[in-house]
Amino acid sequence: MAKTIAQGFFSDPRIEEAKKLIQAALKEHKSHITGIRGPNPELKESYDQLLKRVGEYRGGALFYNYLGSGIGNGPLVELADGSVKYDFITGIGVHYMGHSHEGVINATINGAISNTVMNGHLQQNTDSARLLELFSTAACKNGAGVKNVFLSTSGAMANENAFKLILQKKFPCARFFAFEKCFAGRTLGMAWVTDKAAYRAGLPKTLDVDYIPFYDANDHKGSIDRAVAAMKKYITRFPCQHAGFCMELIQGENGALVGNKEFFEALIAVCKEHNISVFADEVQSFARTNQLFTFQYFGLDKHVDVVAIGKNSQVCATFFTDDHKPKPGLISQTFTGASSQIAAAYYVVSEMITGGYFGENGKIDRLHARFTKNLEAISKKHESKLRGPYGIGGIVGMTVFGGDEAKTKAFTMKLFENGVLSFMAGGGTTTRVRFLLPVMVTEEKHIDEVCEILEKTLMSME
Ligand SMILES: Cc1ncc(COP(=O)(O)O)c(C=O)c1O
Protein backbone atom coordinates (compact mmCIF):
# COMPACT_ATOMS: atom_id res chain seq x y z
CA MET A 1 0.00 0.00 0.00
CA ALA A 2 1.19 3.53 -0.76
CA LYS A 3 2.74 5.32 2.18
CA THR A 4 2.70 9.01 3.02
CA ILE A 5 5.97 10.82 3.62
CA ALA A 6 4.93 11.14 7.26
CA GLN A 7 4.61 7.37 7.66
CA GLY A 8 8.15 7.04 6.32
CA PHE A 9 9.33 9.69 8.77
CA PHE A 10 7.62 8.22 11.85
CA SER A 11 9.00 4.75 11.13
CA ASP A 12 12.50 5.99 10.21
CA PRO A 13 15.02 3.82 12.14
CA ARG A 14 16.75 7.00 13.38
CA ILE A 15 13.54 8.07 15.11
CA GLU A 16 13.20 4.61 16.65
CA GLU A 17 16.81 4.79 17.83
CA ALA A 18 16.31 8.27 19.32
CA LYS A 19 13.24 7.08 21.20
CA LYS A 20 15.14 4.06 22.52
CA LEU A 21 17.89 6.38 23.80
CA ILE A 22 15.34 8.63 25.52
CA GLN A 23 13.67 5.62 27.11
CA ALA A 24 17.00 4.25 28.33
CA ALA A 25 17.92 7.61 29.89
CA LEU A 26 14.47 7.94 31.44
CA LYS A 27 14.62 4.46 32.94
CA GLU A 28 18.01 5.14 34.46
CA HIS A 29 17.14 8.54 35.94
CA LYS A 30 13.71 7.67 37.25
CA SER A 31 15.10 4.56 38.95
CA HIS A 32 16.64 6.94 41.52
CA ILE A 33 13.14 7.82 42.65
CA THR A 34 12.30 4.96 44.99
CA GLY A 35 10.37 6.53 47.86
CA ILE A 36 9.40 9.76 49.52
CA ARG A 37 12.13 12.09 50.72
CA GLY A 38 12.43 15.62 52.08
CA PRO A 39 13.80 18.64 50.22
CA ASN A 40 17.47 19.03 49.42
CA PRO A 41 18.70 21.87 51.73
CA GLU A 42 20.94 23.19 48.92
CA LEU A 43 17.90 23.80 46.71
CA LYS A 44 15.73 25.33 49.40
CA GLU A 45 16.58 28.99 48.94
CA SER A 46 16.18 29.05 45.14
CA TYR A 47 12.97 26.99 45.41
CA ASP A 48 11.44 29.35 47.96
CA GLN A 49 12.31 32.33 45.78
CA LEU A 50 10.78 30.63 42.74
CA LEU A 51 7.57 29.90 44.64
CA LYS A 52 7.39 33.51 45.76
CA ARG A 53 7.82 34.78 42.19
CA VAL A 54 5.19 32.36 40.87
CA GLY A 55 2.75 33.58 43.52
CA GLU A 56 3.43 37.19 42.53
CA TYR A 57 3.09 36.57 38.79
CA ARG A 58 -0.14 34.63 39.08
CA GLY A 59 -1.70 37.09 41.49
CA GLY A 60 -1.87 34.76 44.48
CA ALA A 61 0.12 32.04 46.21
CA LEU A 62 -0.18 28.42 45.10
CA PHE A 63 -2.32 26.10 47.26
CA TYR A 64 0.67 23.84 47.90
CA ASN A 65 4.33 24.73 47.64
CA TYR A 66 4.38 22.47 44.61
CA LEU A 67 6.51 23.02 41.56
CA GLY A 68 7.40 19.76 39.85
CA SER A 69 10.95 19.13 38.66
CA GLY A 70 9.73 17.30 35.53
CA ILE A 71 10.33 13.70 36.53
CA GLY A 72 8.70 11.07 38.68
CA ASN A 73 8.35 7.34 38.96
CA GLY A 74 4.86 5.84 38.98
CA PRO A 75 2.88 7.41 41.84
CA LEU A 76 5.98 9.27 43.07
CA VAL A 77 6.85 12.76 41.87
CA GLU A 78 9.99 14.82 42.36
CA LEU A 79 9.55 18.51 43.15
CA ALA A 80 12.01 21.20 42.15
CA ASP A 81 13.35 21.35 45.73
CA GLY A 82 14.49 17.74 45.31
CA SER A 83 11.77 16.31 47.56
CA VAL A 84 9.76 13.26 46.45
CA LYS A 85 6.08 12.80 47.28
CA TYR A 86 3.27 10.36 46.65
CA ASP A 87 0.90 11.95 44.17
CA PHE A 88 -2.55 10.76 45.22
CA ILE A 89 -4.35 13.76 43.69
CA THR A 90 -2.80 13.67 40.18
CA GLY A 91 -3.43 17.27 39.13
CA ILE A 92 -7.04 16.88 40.42
CA GLY A 93 -7.64 13.65 38.57
CA VAL A 94 -5.55 13.89 35.41
CA HIS A 95 -2.35 11.83 35.77
CA TYR A 96 -4.03 8.41 35.73
CA MET A 97 -0.78 6.91 34.53
CA GLY A 98 1.35 8.59 37.21
CA HIS A 99 4.66 10.26 36.44
CA SER A 100 7.22 9.64 33.69
CA HIS A 101 5.31 6.65 32.31
CA GLU A 102 7.33 5.13 29.44
CA GLY A 103 4.30 4.42 27.24
CA VAL A 104 2.89 7.91 27.71
CA ILE A 105 6.23 9.56 27.00
CA ASN A 106 6.61 7.48 23.86
CA ALA A 107 3.14 8.55 22.68
CA THR A 108 3.82 12.22 23.43
CA ILE A 109 7.10 12.04 21.47
CA ASN A 110 5.16 10.71 18.47
CA GLY A 111 2.82 13.68 18.77
CA ALA A 112 5.65 16.13 19.41
CA ILE A 113 7.53 15.24 16.24
CA SER A 114 4.44 15.72 14.09
CA ASN A 115 4.14 18.89 12.02
CA THR A 116 2.16 21.14 14.39
CA VAL A 117 1.97 21.82 18.10
CA MET A 118 -1.82 21.85 18.04
CA ASN A 119 -4.74 20.10 16.36
CA GLY A 120 -7.95 22.04 15.85
CA HIS A 121 -11.36 21.60 14.31
CA LEU A 122 -10.25 23.13 10.99
CA GLN A 123 -7.03 21.15 10.68
CA GLN A 124 -6.58 17.88 12.50
CA ASN A 125 -4.24 14.99 11.89
CA THR A 126 -5.07 11.30 11.66
CA ASP A 127 -4.33 10.92 15.40
CA SER A 128 -7.49 12.92 16.12
CA ALA A 129 -9.48 10.74 13.73
CA ARG A 130 -8.47 7.51 15.47
CA LEU A 131 -9.11 9.09 18.89
CA LEU A 132 -12.67 9.98 17.84
CA GLU A 133 -13.24 6.40 16.72
CA LEU A 134 -11.81 4.98 19.96
CA PHE A 135 -13.96 7.30 22.12
CA SER A 136 -17.16 6.73 20.14
CA THR A 137 -16.79 2.93 20.00
CA ALA A 138 -16.08 2.73 23.74
CA ALA A 139 -19.04 4.97 24.62
CA CYS A 140 -21.52 2.99 22.51
CA LYS A 141 -20.35 -0.54 23.34
CA ASN A 142 -23.52 -1.36 25.32
CA GLY A 143 -25.91 0.29 22.89
CA ALA A 144 -25.71 3.95 23.97
CA GLY A 145 -26.63 6.44 21.24
CA VAL A 146 -23.93 9.03 22.04
CA LYS A 147 -21.83 8.17 19.02
CA ASN A 148 -20.91 11.71 17.93
CA VAL A 149 -17.84 13.24 19.60
CA PHE A 150 -16.48 16.78 19.73
CA LEU A 151 -13.02 17.21 21.24
CA SER A 152 -12.17 20.24 23.38
CA THR A 153 -9.52 21.61 25.66
CA SER A 154 -11.10 21.60 29.12
CA GLY A 155 -13.87 19.95 31.06
CA ALA A 156 -15.65 23.29 31.33
CA MET A 157 -15.53 23.68 27.55
CA ALA A 158 -16.81 20.12 27.03
CA ASN A 159 -19.71 21.06 29.34
CA GLU A 160 -20.30 24.37 27.57
CA ASN A 161 -20.62 22.46 24.31
CA ALA A 162 -23.03 20.04 25.94
CA PHE A 163 -25.23 22.89 27.19
CA LYS A 164 -25.16 24.59 23.79
CA LEU A 165 -26.25 21.41 21.97
CA ILE A 166 -29.13 20.95 24.38
CA LEU A 167 -30.18 24.61 24.34
CA GLN A 168 -30.21 24.74 20.56
CA LYS A 169 -32.21 21.53 20.26
CA LYS A 170 -34.71 22.58 22.92
CA PHE A 171 -35.01 26.28 21.98
CA PRO A 172 -36.81 28.28 23.37
CA CYS A 173 -36.62 26.13 26.57
CA ALA A 174 -33.60 27.36 28.50
CA ARG A 175 -33.81 26.19 32.12
CA PHE A 176 -31.65 23.37 33.44
CA PHE A 177 -31.76 20.96 36.29
CA ALA A 178 -28.60 20.09 38.17
CA PHE A 179 -27.77 18.55 41.53
CA GLU A 180 -27.27 20.59 44.67
CA LYS A 181 -23.58 21.22 45.37
CA CYS A 182 -22.52 20.04 41.92
CA PHE A 183 -19.42 21.33 40.18
CA ALA A 184 -19.40 21.95 36.42
CA GLY A 185 -16.39 24.17 35.70
CA ARG A 186 -15.26 27.77 35.72
CA THR A 187 -16.60 29.43 32.56
CA LEU A 188 -19.26 32.12 32.88
CA GLY A 189 -21.87 29.54 31.88
CA MET A 190 -20.67 26.79 34.18
CA ALA A 191 -20.30 29.21 37.11
CA TRP A 192 -24.11 29.32 37.08
CA VAL A 193 -24.41 25.55 37.05
CA THR A 194 -21.84 24.92 39.77
CA ASP A 195 -23.77 25.19 43.03
CA LYS A 196 -21.29 27.24 45.03
CA ALA A 197 -22.00 30.91 45.66
CA ALA A 198 -18.34 31.91 46.03
CA TYR A 199 -17.54 30.63 42.54
CA ARG A 200 -19.95 33.09 40.90
CA ALA A 201 -19.69 36.04 43.25
CA GLY A 202 -19.77 39.20 41.12
CA LEU A 203 -20.59 37.39 37.88
CA PRO A 204 -23.66 38.21 35.80
CA LYS A 205 -26.25 35.45 35.55
CA THR A 206 -25.98 33.34 32.42
CA LEU A 207 -28.24 30.33 33.04
CA ASP A 208 -31.33 29.48 35.05
CA VAL A 209 -30.68 26.30 37.02
CA ASP A 210 -33.06 24.50 39.38
CA TYR A 211 -31.28 22.31 41.92
CA ILE A 212 -32.34 18.81 42.90
CA PRO A 213 -31.02 17.16 46.11
CA PHE A 214 -28.38 14.52 45.45
CA TYR A 215 -28.67 10.85 46.38
CA ASP A 216 -28.45 9.98 50.06
CA ALA A 217 -27.23 6.41 50.56
CA ASN A 218 -28.53 6.50 54.16
CA ASP A 219 -32.07 7.10 52.93
CA HIS A 220 -32.38 5.36 49.57
CA LYS A 221 -36.12 5.56 49.03
CA GLY A 222 -36.57 8.87 50.82
CA SER A 223 -33.89 10.56 48.73
CA ILE A 224 -35.42 9.27 45.48
CA ASP A 225 -38.86 10.51 46.52
CA ARG A 226 -37.53 13.92 47.55
CA ALA A 227 -35.53 14.40 44.35
CA VAL A 228 -38.42 13.35 42.10
CA ALA A 229 -40.82 15.60 44.01
CA ALA A 230 -38.42 18.55 43.71
CA MET A 231 -38.07 18.02 39.96
CA LYS A 232 -41.83 17.79 39.47
CA LYS A 233 -42.37 20.91 41.56
CA TYR A 234 -40.04 22.93 39.31
CA ILE A 235 -41.66 21.54 36.17
CA THR A 236 -45.03 22.69 37.50
CA ARG A 237 -43.64 26.09 38.47
CA PHE A 238 -41.90 26.60 35.10
CA PRO A 239 -43.98 24.57 32.63
CA CYS A 240 -42.25 23.57 29.36
CA GLN A 241 -39.18 25.66 30.20
CA HIS A 242 -36.58 22.99 31.05
CA ALA A 243 -34.14 22.05 28.29
CA GLY A 244 -31.83 19.64 30.08
CA PHE A 245 -30.70 17.88 33.24
CA CYS A 246 -26.99 18.10 34.04
CA MET A 247 -26.17 15.07 36.19
CA GLU A 248 -22.82 14.88 37.94
CA LEU A 249 -23.16 11.14 38.57
CA ILE A 250 -20.40 11.10 41.19
CA GLN A 251 -19.83 14.39 42.96
CA GLY A 252 -16.08 14.86 43.11
CA GLU A 253 -15.71 18.45 44.26
CA ASN A 254 -18.41 17.90 46.84
CA GLY A 255 -16.47 15.10 48.52
CA ALA A 256 -16.65 11.84 46.52
CA LEU A 257 -20.43 11.33 46.81
CA VAL A 258 -21.70 8.41 44.74
CA GLY A 259 -25.11 8.35 43.03
CA ASN A 260 -27.35 5.34 42.48
CA LYS A 261 -28.86 3.67 39.40
CA GLU A 262 -32.43 3.61 40.70
CA PHE A 263 -32.15 7.21 41.83
CA PHE A 264 -30.96 8.38 38.43
CA GLU A 265 -33.52 6.27 36.59
CA ALA A 266 -36.37 7.75 38.60
CA LEU A 267 -35.28 11.28 37.67
CA ILE A 268 -34.56 10.36 34.07
CA ALA A 269 -38.08 8.94 33.75
CA VAL A 270 -39.47 12.37 34.68
CA CYS A 271 -37.12 14.04 32.17
CA LYS A 272 -38.18 11.69 29.36
CA GLU A 273 -41.82 12.37 30.12
CA HIS A 274 -41.19 16.11 29.73
CA ASN A 275 -38.78 15.98 26.79
CA ILE A 276 -35.81 17.16 28.87
CA SER A 277 -32.37 16.11 27.59
CA VAL A 278 -30.27 13.94 29.87
CA PHE A 279 -26.64 15.02 30.19
CA ALA A 280 -23.99 13.17 32.23
CA ASP A 281 -21.06 15.31 33.36
CA GLU A 282 -18.38 12.74 34.08
CA VAL A 283 -15.41 15.03 33.67
CA GLN A 284 -14.06 13.98 37.07
CA SER A 285 -15.41 10.43 37.28
CA PHE A 286 -14.42 9.11 33.82
CA ALA A 287 -12.39 5.91 34.30
CA ARG A 288 -12.69 6.07 38.09
CA THR A 289 -15.43 3.46 38.62
CA ASN A 290 -15.04 -0.13 37.48
CA GLN A 291 -16.33 0.87 34.03
CA LEU A 292 -14.71 3.27 31.59
CA PHE A 293 -17.70 5.61 31.50
CA THR A 294 -19.62 6.40 34.67
CA PHE A 295 -22.96 6.17 32.82
CA GLN A 296 -21.95 2.60 31.98
CA TYR A 297 -21.28 1.87 35.64
CA PHE A 298 -24.82 3.01 36.51
CA GLY A 299 -26.30 1.21 33.47
CA LEU A 300 -27.69 4.41 31.95
CA ASP A 301 -26.52 3.61 28.41
CA LYS A 302 -29.96 3.79 26.87
CA HIS A 303 -30.85 7.06 28.59
CA VAL A 304 -27.99 9.50 28.06
CA ASP A 305 -28.36 12.09 25.30
CA VAL A 306 -25.13 13.96 25.96
CA VAL A 307 -21.99 13.06 27.96
CA ALA A 308 -18.88 15.09 28.80
CA ILE A 309 -15.51 13.63 29.80
CA GLY A 310 -12.18 15.19 30.70
CA LYS A 311 -9.21 14.95 33.07
CA ASN A 312 -8.18 11.25 32.87
CA SER A 313 -9.05 11.17 29.18
CA GLN A 314 -6.21 13.69 28.59
CA VAL A 315 -8.29 15.37 25.86
CA CYS A 316 -11.79 16.51 26.84
CA ALA A 317 -14.82 15.55 24.78
CA THR A 318 -18.57 15.96 24.41
CA PHE A 319 -20.53 12.94 23.15
CA PHE A 320 -24.03 13.33 21.75
CA THR A 321 -26.82 11.46 19.99
CA ASP A 322 -27.77 12.13 16.38
CA ASP A 323 -30.77 14.17 17.40
CA HIS A 324 -28.52 16.52 19.41
CA LYS A 325 -26.32 17.33 16.42
CA PRO A 326 -25.71 21.11 16.30
CA LYS A 327 -26.52 23.35 13.37
CA PRO A 328 -23.39 24.58 11.56
CA GLY A 329 -21.65 27.33 13.49
CA LEU A 330 -22.72 26.44 17.01
CA ILE A 331 -19.61 24.68 18.27
CA SER A 332 -16.01 24.64 17.18
CA GLN A 333 -12.60 25.44 18.64
CA THR A 334 -9.26 26.68 17.33
CA PHE A 335 -7.48 24.00 19.35
CA THR A 336 -8.84 20.64 20.32
CA GLY A 337 -5.57 19.80 22.00
CA ALA A 338 -1.83 19.60 21.50
CA SER A 339 -0.69 16.94 19.03
CA SER A 340 1.25 15.20 21.82
CA GLN A 341 -1.81 15.35 24.10
CA ILE A 342 -4.01 13.73 21.44
CA ALA A 343 -1.44 10.97 20.89
CA ALA A 344 -1.23 10.46 24.67
CA ALA A 345 -5.03 10.33 25.00
CA TYR A 346 -5.20 7.52 22.45
CA TYR A 347 -2.49 5.59 24.27
CA VAL A 348 -3.93 6.13 27.76
CA VAL A 349 -7.55 5.31 26.90
CA SER A 350 -6.50 2.24 24.86
CA GLU A 351 -4.48 1.07 27.87
CA MET A 352 -7.45 1.69 30.17
CA ILE A 353 -9.64 -0.47 27.95
CA THR A 354 -7.24 -3.38 27.62
CA GLY A 355 -5.22 -3.19 30.84
CA GLY A 356 -7.45 -5.09 33.31
CA TYR A 357 -8.59 -2.02 35.25
CA PHE A 358 -12.34 -2.42 34.87
CA GLY A 359 -14.93 -5.06 35.66
CA GLU A 360 -15.64 -6.74 38.95
CA ASN A 361 -12.41 -7.29 40.84
CA GLY A 362 -10.42 -5.44 38.20
CA LYS A 363 -7.52 -3.29 39.37
CA ILE A 364 -9.77 -0.35 40.28
CA ASP A 365 -11.94 -2.49 42.55
CA ARG A 366 -8.88 -4.03 44.18
CA LEU A 367 -7.21 -0.68 44.86
CA HIS A 368 -10.42 0.73 46.27
CA ALA A 369 -10.89 -2.28 48.57
CA ARG A 370 -7.35 -1.92 49.94
CA PHE A 371 -7.62 1.84 50.48
CA THR A 372 -11.03 1.49 52.11
CA LYS A 373 -9.90 -1.34 54.39
CA ASN A 374 -6.87 0.67 55.58
CA LEU A 375 -8.87 3.85 56.17
CA GLU A 376 -11.56 1.95 58.05
CA ALA A 377 -8.90 0.47 60.30
CA ILE A 378 -7.50 3.96 61.02
CA SER A 379 -10.98 5.30 61.61
CA LYS A 380 -11.68 2.55 64.13
CA LYS A 381 -8.57 3.55 66.12
CA HIS A 382 -9.09 7.32 65.87
CA GLU A 383 -12.82 7.71 65.57
CA SER A 384 -12.88 11.36 66.59
CA LYS A 385 -10.27 12.26 63.98
CA LEU A 386 -11.28 10.29 60.89
CA ARG A 387 -14.65 9.29 59.46
CA GLY A 388 -15.40 7.52 56.23
CA PRO A 389 -14.05 6.51 53.82
CA TYR A 390 -16.38 7.55 51.01
CA GLY A 391 -16.22 7.29 47.25
CA ILE A 392 -15.82 4.59 44.69
CA GLY A 393 -12.97 3.08 42.68
CA GLY A 394 -10.20 5.57 42.10
CA ILE A 395 -11.92 8.43 43.94
CA VAL A 396 -11.72 8.23 47.70
CA GLY A 397 -12.83 10.75 50.32
CA MET A 398 -12.66 10.94 54.10
CA THR A 399 -13.65 13.37 56.83
CA VAL A 400 -11.02 14.52 59.31
CA PHE A 401 -11.63 16.49 62.52
CA GLY A 402 -15.40 16.43 62.04
CA GLY A 403 -15.29 18.09 58.63
CA ASP A 404 -14.01 21.45 59.89
CA GLU A 405 -12.68 23.37 56.87
CA ALA A 406 -9.70 25.05 58.52
CA LYS A 407 -8.57 21.86 60.24
CA THR A 408 -8.99 19.83 57.06
CA LYS A 409 -6.85 22.36 55.21
CA ALA A 410 -4.21 22.19 57.95
CA PHE A 411 -4.30 18.39 57.66
CA THR A 412 -3.79 18.37 53.88
CA MET A 413 -0.89 20.82 54.30
CA LYS A 414 0.72 18.62 56.94
CA LEU A 415 0.15 15.53 54.81
CA PHE A 416 1.86 17.33 51.93
CA GLU A 417 4.83 18.16 54.13
CA ASN A 418 4.95 14.52 55.19
CA GLY A 419 5.05 13.35 51.58
CA VAL A 420 1.51 12.80 50.29
CA LEU A 421 -0.51 14.97 47.91
CA SER A 422 -4.27 15.05 48.50
CA PHE A 423 -6.84 17.81 48.13
CA MET A 424 -9.91 19.19 49.84
CA ALA A 425 -13.51 18.76 48.73
CA GLY A 426 -16.87 20.02 49.95
CA GLY A 427 -16.63 22.98 52.30
CA GLY A 428 -17.79 24.59 55.53
CA THR A 429 -18.59 21.98 58.16
CA THR A 430 -18.72 19.16 55.59
CA THR A 431 -15.23 19.49 54.22
CA ARG A 432 -13.47 16.29 53.21
CA VAL A 433 -10.05 15.16 52.10
CA ARG A 434 -10.08 13.71 48.58
CA PHE A 435 -7.72 11.37 46.76
CA LEU A 436 -7.74 10.76 42.99
CA LEU A 437 -5.36 7.87 42.48
CA PRO A 438 -2.93 7.37 39.61
CA VAL A 439 -4.71 4.08 38.94
CA MET A 440 -2.36 2.70 36.29
CA VAL A 441 0.71 2.79 38.50
CA THR A 442 -0.63 2.42 42.04
CA GLU A 443 -0.02 -0.88 43.83
CA GLU A 444 -1.37 -2.06 47.16
CA LYS A 445 2.02 -1.41 48.80
CA HIS A 446 1.80 2.27 47.82
CA ILE A 447 -1.64 2.54 49.43
CA ASP A 448 -0.29 0.91 52.60
CA GLU A 449 2.57 3.38 52.80
CA VAL A 450 0.33 6.38 52.14
CA CYS A 451 -2.04 5.18 54.87
CA GLU A 452 0.84 4.85 57.35
CA ILE A 453 1.88 8.45 56.62
CA LEU A 454 -1.73 9.54 56.85
CA GLU A 455 -2.17 7.93 60.27
CA LYS A 456 1.03 9.47 61.61
CA THR A 457 -0.05 12.87 60.32
CA LEU A 458 -3.43 12.48 61.96
CA MET A 459 -1.83 11.45 65.25
CA SER A 460 0.48 14.47 65.20
CA MET A 461 -2.48 16.88 65.11
CA GLU A 462 -5.01 17.83 67.73
C1 LIG B 1 -17.64 17.27 37.33
C2 LIG B 1 -16.76 18.30 36.71
N1 LIG B 1 -17.18 18.94 35.59
C3 LIG B 1 -16.42 19.86 35.00
C4 LIG B 1 -15.18 20.20 35.50
C5 LIG B 1 -14.35 21.26 34.82
O1 LIG B 1 -13.22 20.72 34.22
P1 LIG B 1 -11.98 21.65 33.87
O2 LIG B 1 -11.37 22.07 35.16
O3 LIG B 1 -11.07 20.78 33.05
O4 LIG B 1 -12.51 22.81 33.09
C6 LIG B 1 -14.70 19.56 36.65
C7 LIG B 1 -13.39 19.91 37.22
O5 LIG B 1 -13.06 19.60 38.34
C8 LIG B 1 -15.52 18.58 37.27
O6 LIG B 1 -15.13 17.95 38.39
The ligand as an ORCA input file, in Angstrom:
! r2SCAN-3c Opt
* xyz 0 1
  C     -17.642     17.265     37.327
  C     -16.763     18.299     36.707
  N     -17.176     18.939     35.593
  C     -16.418     19.864     35.003
  C     -15.176     20.198     35.502
  C     -14.352     21.259     34.817
  O     -13.218     20.720     34.216
  P     -11.978     21.648     33.872
  O     -11.374     22.074     35.160
  O     -11.065     20.779     33.046
  O     -12.507     22.806     33.090
  C     -14.699     19.561     36.650
  C     -13.387     19.912     37.223
  O     -13.057     19.602     38.337
  C     -15.518     18.585     37.273
  O     -15.129     17.953     38.386
*
